[in-house]
């Protein structure tokens, strides 16, 4: 919705990219999609406690265009996150289409482009099931989930694995070992043995550098 109403001081700050607190914020992903599609277009955005149009009717979002100024998007604070996300995309399409486009064919095209790019980023980052894809192993102490990525063929790696432990335990047990892949799957060998019942390798990480004794030089030369 395009409006000419006065905007509060909450919208006076220009958008700047910052480190996000929520890695799956739909607003951040929409902003990323918009900047990817329209790197030369700018906007300001804010959340308003209550929004009304020129006739006093309650609305959930609007985009204000002022000559020579950056377009301003306002979203109602009364909306839940899912509805606010859709309204934000709606208003970003107004910014992309430009003032005067209304809800015509140009606006429809821009909304679809933003929607498609939003979904592309989401699937790339979180997968089809919405789980975050492991791109930064430091989040789990260096461990990479097997379901996310496998190591190079035949490369020995440190693995966190599960197996059925006999004796007094008689239950599944998890611990660390060394294994490798073969033909795109885990070889079935851990620590040189293949006799693991119900073996499941959960995660892996590269082996650390080999330990080396520090050689102190006391000024004596080797003869």
Secondary structure, 3 states (H helix, E strand, C coil): CEECCCCCHHHCCCCCCCCCCCCCCHHHHHHHHHHHHCCCCCEEEEEECCCECCCCCECCEEEECCCCCCEEEEEECCCCHHHHHHHHHHHHHHHHHCCCCCCCHHHHHHHHHHHHHHHHHHHHHHCCCCCCCCCCHHHHCCCEECCCCCCCECCCEEEEEEEEECCCCCEEEEEEEEEEEECCEEEEEECCECCCCCCEEEEEEECCCCCCCCCCCCCCCCC
